[in-house]
């Protein structure tokens, strides 16, 4: 944002004044003494004031999957879909599948998904199937074609509503 003309005084104001270039350059290495997720979300909220919007908790694909789960589960070819062991009767296999999905989704063998709910972690199995194993555009087009305008609007992610409101404001 600094490279495209936003003022450092507006973006990097801290209690002690303006964040120094040296501290800014090292920002990605900072240790967190508070809740890291809360710190990140405070930046997300702050940056919306500059028309920068983020999907949460991961990316646009996960956001859509989370808000329209049933439609994305319907958007699979006949006889397809992820092979998910039964959670109740095959707990060890299920846990192994889930752990693999978490690692693939978060792109790290060490990832534990500590900031995700159990439901979100289980959706990572579907995320892998839809977005890491198949074409993203095709998946989204198929899922969206299964929805009415009313269904889309009824469960619209709040970040979309914020973006659309901002766009209307900027245009008018």
MOWOBEL-V190380 format. One record per pair of residues at least 12 apart in sequence whose ideal C-beta (glycine too) atoms are under 6 Angstrom apart, sorted by the first residue. I is the first residue (numbers start at 0). J is the second residue. D is the distance in whole Angstrom. If there is no record, write none. Layout:
i = {I:I}
j = {J:J}
d = {D:D}
//
This chain:
i = {36:50:52:52:54:60:61:62:64:64:66:66:70:70:70:71:73:74:74:81:81:83:84:100:100:100:101:103:103:104:104}
j = {114:165:158:162:158:130:126:156:122:126:154:156:142:145:146:142:145:141:142:124:128:124:96:123:124:127:123:127:131:123:126}
d = {5:6:5:5:6:5:6:5:6:6:5:5:5:5:5:5:6:4:4:5:4:6:6:4:4:5:5:5:6:4:5}
//
